[in-house]
Amino acid sequence: MPMFRTRFATTAFPMMVMAVLAGCSFGARSQTPSPCSAGLRDLAIVGTIVTMADPPVAEALLIEDGKVAAVGRRDEVLAGTCEGVAVVELGDNVAYPGFIDAHAHWIGDRDYYGIGSPEEAMEEAIRHGWTTISEQWVDDERLTELESLAAENALPLRVDAYLALNYDDEFFGDWYLEREPGPVGDRLRVRGVKIHLDTGNGFAINWDQDDLTSTIGRANDAGWQVSVHAVSTDAQEMLLDAFEAVIGAEGPNPLHHRVEHALQVTDEQLGRMVAMDLVPVIQLDGVAGDWVAWAKSLGDEGRDYEAEGVELLGRWRDFVDAGLHVAATTDMPWFLIDFNLTDDIVRPQDQIAGGMDGRGRVYPDPPAWILDQLLTAEEGLRALTVDAAWALGDEANRGRLAVGTYGDVTILSGDVTGGTPDEIRALEVVATIVDGAVVYCSDPAVCGQD
């Protein structure tokens, strides 16, 4: 049986909203603004704000110079605002910490979904509700492009880059050692390295054990987080052996090394993941159904995984119950239908809904084996905020709204914890805010832009 770690229990947000907001006044501010001038990255948000911090639900949020300066009751927060600060009145909408897509290829793989420039790709990510995207396969050419955008202050959202060490059987060496991990400007971080241990469907292994272990060891010793693409049980076994050799069978894992996809995991492998506190990164809106078609190719050729081993696929509930930091991500654009990006897919609310009912985009009927692995809306929300920030090693700044964190906010047209999966999918992205600046808004009246 897998080992378990302790973590905070998921909060029932609808009940908290009622408890926190009951009896609170939403009238005009009770005091005059402070005698200071509002800056370009100053913003007040008033209404229902889910913070993923303390208090869990707030009436108002103040962002100053791009960071959260106050969160709490409306009258208290607004009393400290500067003259002329913009105010977003949420009305029936709900604000959340800026959603984090911790594994995607919005910019680097833009050609696949018909986007011509990095600017257009980032615009689409923002329009779909993301304030952070993690580019999970960045070679030298892609890194140069990102660094140029950062130098020109042309990144409207946060980008975390993971430098590619291979793609299938093409290897690039330790080219990342020419630099150190860390920020490149205000919104670009070079965070980690990416290893493609097995192929997209898990059929072939690209590394041998000794090379994998030594490569992870060099990266870890140099302070780089390691992100490993691992689909099949064979790949899981190899990466677990490698991580154990590098950080020990019981960790700790201070760099938050990650397992990308973590699709086919045995009980014994789950126990080892928990012991080392590795981070599983999963795709809730597509994996359950879409991977059924590939089940036979997971592992040995000719082995029938429709009759054997399918229950090992997509262990979302087991990961969460084991206390792991589980990040839910889009893997954009690889779960689009025919690489067609539409308004109603790869949004944060689609990930939450997919985790609740197990419906895939290509195969909408959830397979029976995933029904025991479904998550609650609150757990899906956590996987896109606090745990996604953990997966990026930046939990101090992102994934929650508390004094000192980044002023990144996503506004949706309702409460993701208060409806059915289809009702959650019907919610709209109203606004995306990065560093206190509204970078996307579908309703100018809400954003104070009318």
N, C-alpha and C positions, 0 to 999 in steps of 0.2 A: 504493500500500500504506500502511496506517496506521502512524504512528510508535509507538514503544514506550517506556514508562518502566520503570525498574528498581524491583523490589520484592522483598521476601523470598520465597523459595520456600515453598510450603505444606508444613507438617510432617506426617509420617505419624504420627498420634497413637497408634494401637495399638502401634506399635513403641516409641514413646517411653514409653508407660505401662509396658510390660514392662521397659524399660531402667532407668527411674527407680525403679520399685517393687521391682525384684529385690533381695533381700537386706535390705530395710528391715523394721524391727520394727514391728508394730502392737499391741504389748502396752500395759500400763497406763503412765501417765505416770511418768517416772523421777524427777521432782522434785516437791515440794509447790508449790501455787499461790502466787503473790505475795501479800503481805499487803495487798491492796486490795479494794474492793468492786465487784462487777460492776454495770454500768448497764443500762438498758433496751435500749440499742442495742449491747450487747456479746454476741458469739456466737463459739463455736469450731466449726469444721466439720472432721470427720476422715474420711478415706477417699480416694477417687480424685477429684482436683480438677484440671480442665483450666483453666489460667489464661490462656491466650493471651498469656503474658508469660514471664518468666524466674524460676524454672524453668517449662517448659511444662506439666509435670504435678507436682502437689505432694501430700503426704500430709495436710497440715493447713493450715488457714487461720484466722486470728484477726481478728475485727472488733471494734474498740473505738470507741465513740461514733459508730457509723455508717460508719466507714472502715476499710479493711484496715490492720491494724497489723503483721501478720507472716504469712508464707507460706513453707512449706518442709517440713522433716521433722517428724513427729508429736511426737517427744519434745522437740524444741527449741521448737516453737510452744506446746505445752501447758505447758511449764515457765514461760512468761511470762504465763499467764492469771491473772486475778484470782479471788479466792475466790467461789464460787457462780456462775461464768459458765456459761451453758447450753451444752451440747455436742450437736451434731448428728452422729450416727454414721451414715455413709452406707451401710455394708454393700455390697450389690451395685449401689447407685445411683451416679450420677456427677454431680458439681457442675460448673457452667459459669458464666462471667461472666453476669450478668443479661442476658437477651435483649432486644434493642432493636427495636421495630417503628417504623421511621423514617418510614413514610408510611402513615397510617391515619386513620380517622374514627370511632374507637370511641365517643367521647362525642358529637361533633357530629351524627353521622348515626344516632344510636341508635334513632330512630323507625322507620327502615327495617327493623331486625331485631327490633322488638317489645320494646325496652327502655324503661322509663318514666322512669328518672332517671340522672344522671351517676354516682351511686354504684353503681348496678347495672351500668352499662357498664364502669366501672373494675374492679369485682369480676370480671366476665367476662374482662377482659384479664389480670388477675392469675391467675385460675384456668387460663387457657390458656398461662401460662408467661412472660408479659412483665413486665419490671420498668420499662421505659420505653415510652411510646407518644408518637408525634408526631402531633398533630392538624394535618392539612394543609390545612384550610380553615376559618379562624376569622374570623367577622365580629364587629362590635361587640357584638352580643348574646351570642355564644358566648364572647367574651373576658371580658365582665362575669361570666358564670357561672363561668369558670375562676378568675378573680381572687377571686371570693367563696369558692370552695372552698379556694383557697390561704390566704386570710385566716383561714379557720376551721380550718386544719390538717386539711382533709378530703380530701387527696390521698394515697391509700395507695401510689401509684407515681409515677414521674416523668412529667411531661407537657411536651412542647415544642410551643409554639403558633406557627403560621405564619399571618400575617394576610392575608386574602383581598383582592386588588385588583380581581377581577372574577369573575363566573360567566357563561360564554358571553358574550353581548353586553350584559350588565348590568355597569357599571363603577362603582367606589366611590371613585375618586380616591386621593390619597396620604394617607389618613387616619392611617396609621401614623406619619407624621412628627411627630405630636403627642407622641410618646414616644421612648424609646431602646430598642434591643434589650438584653435581659439578664434576670436572674433576677427573679421575683416570688415571694418566699418561698423555702423550701428545695427545693421540688419542681416548681415551675412556672417555665419560661423562655419568654419571648417571643423567639423566635430569628430569624425571617425573615419574608419576604413571599411570597405564593403568587400566581402568574400562571397563568390558564387560557388558554394560547395557542391550543390547538385543542380541539375537542369530544371527548367520551369515546371515540368511535371514530375520531377524526382526520379526520372528513369535512369540517368547516368550520373556518376560521381566524377567530379573534375579534379580532385586533389588526392594525393596519397597522405596517409596519416602523419608521417614524419614532417613533411613539408607544411601541412596544415598547422601542426602543433608549434613548429619553430616560427612560422609566420605570425601566428597569434601571439606567441611569446614576445617577439620583437616589438610588435605594435603595443602590447600591454606595457612593456618596460619603458617605452617612449611616451607613455601617457595617452595613447589613442584608444578610444572606444572601438570595439570590433563588432560589426554587424554581419551576421552570417546567414545567407540564404540557405535554408534547410527544409526540404519538403518531406522526404521519405524517412522511415525509421533508420535506414542505413546511414543517412546523413546525420540524423540526430545523434546516433551512437558515436560517430566520428567527432562531431563538434563537442560533445560532452566529454569524451576522452581528452580532447585537446584543451578544453577549458580547465578540466581537473588538473592536468599537468601544469598549467600556467598559474592558476589562482588557488588551487587546492580543492578537494572534494566538498568542502563546506565553505568555500569562499574565504573572505568576503569578496564582493564585486563592486568596488568603489567606482569603477568607470562605467558601470551599467551596461556591460556587454549584452548583446541582443541576439535573439533567434528570430529571423525573419520568416514568416508564414507558419512555422512550427505546426505543420499540418498533420503529420502522422506520428503520434507520440505514444509510446507504451506506458503502462503504469510505472515500470521501473525507471524509465527515462524521465517521466514527470517528477518522480522523487528526487532524481539527481538535479534537475533544473531548479527545484525548490531549494535544495541544500546549498546550491551556489547562488541563488537569487538572480538567475538569469531572467531577462526580460522577453516574454513572448510577444511578438508583433503580428496581429491577425487582421483579416479582412472579413468583416461581418456581413457586408452587403454583396454576397456573391459566392463565397467559398462553399457554403453548405450544399447548395444545389449544383453550382457550376462545376465543382470538382467531381461529381458523380461520374461524369462522362470520362474522366481520366483515371478512375479508380483502378482499372485493370493495369495501368501502366506504372502504378506506384510500387516499385520494388522489382522483383524478378520477372523477366519476360515470360508471359504465359501463365502467370499466377493469377487466379481469379479473386480479385479483391472485392468483387460484389458479394461474394459468399464468405470471404475471410478478411478480417482486418479492417472492414469499413468502420467499425465502431471506434477505431482509433483516430478517425478524421475529425478535425475541428473540435478540439476539446475545450471550448470556451468556458463552460461552467466549471470544469475541473480546474482550469488555470486560475479562475477567480477564487473559487473555494479554497484552493491551496495557498492563497495569499500572495500570489505573484502580482507584480505591476504589469497589467495587461494593456497594451496600446492597440486601439482599433484604428485602421488606416484604409485608404482607398486603393493603394497600389496603382493609382492613376497613371496611364490610361488602360491598364491591362484587364480591367473588368468591364469596360464599356462593351456594349453590343455592337459588333462590327466597327469598333473604334469611333462610334458616333457619340459625341458629347452633347447631351441635352440638358434642359433646365432642371429636370427632375431626377438626376442621378449624381453620384459622387458628392453629395452634400452631407454635412454632419448628421442631419436628421435621418438620412437614408441608412447610415451605419447603425444608428440606434435602433431603428425599426427592424433592420435585417437581423440584428442580434436577438430581437424579441420573438420573431416568427420563423427565422431560418429560411426565408424565401430568397432564392437567387434570382439574378436578372435573366439568365439564359434559360434556367430550369426553375420556373416559379413554384413548383410543388416541392415543399421541403421534404427531404428524405427522412425516413423514420428514425434513423440513428442520430439525427441532429436534435430531435425534440427534447432529449434529456440534457442538452448542452445550451439551451437558450438562456439569455440574460435578461435582467430587468432593464427598464429604461434608465434607472439611476446608475446601474453598472455600466451601461453603454456610455452614458454621459461622462462618467469618471474616466473611461478608457480614451475619451477624446480630449480630456482636459488634464487633470492632475497626473494620471498615469502616462499619458502621452508626453507630458513635460518631463517626467521621470525618464522615459525612454530616450529623450534627447539630453539628459543630464543637466537640465536647466529648470528643475522644479522650484528653485528659489524665486524665479522671475516670471514663469508662465504657468498656465493651467489653473489659476485661481485669481480672485480679485481681492487683494489685501493691501494695506498700506505698504508702498515700496515696490510692488510688482508692476510689470509693464501695463500700460493703459490700453490693452488689447481686449476688445469686446465684440461678440457677435450677437446681433439681435434677431430673434426669430418671431414669427407671428403668433406664437403661443407657447404653452408649457409642454416640453417634450416628455415630462413624466406624468401627464394627465390624460393620455389618450391611448387608443389602440394603435398598433403599428401603422395601419393605413391612414389613420388620422394624423399621426406624426409625419408620415411621408407627405401629407397634404400641406404641412406648414411651409411657409415661405421664408427665405432669407430677406429680412427687411434692411439690415445694414451691417457693414463690416467696418470696424474701427481699429486702427493700428496706431499706437503711440498717441492716443487721444485725438487723432485725425480721422474724420469720416472718409474712407477711401471707396466705399460703395454704399449707395442708398437707393432702394426701390420706392421709397415713399418720402419725398422731400418734406412733407408736412411733419413727419415724425423727427426728421433730422434737423429741423429748423432751417431748411434751405428754400422754403417757398417764399 
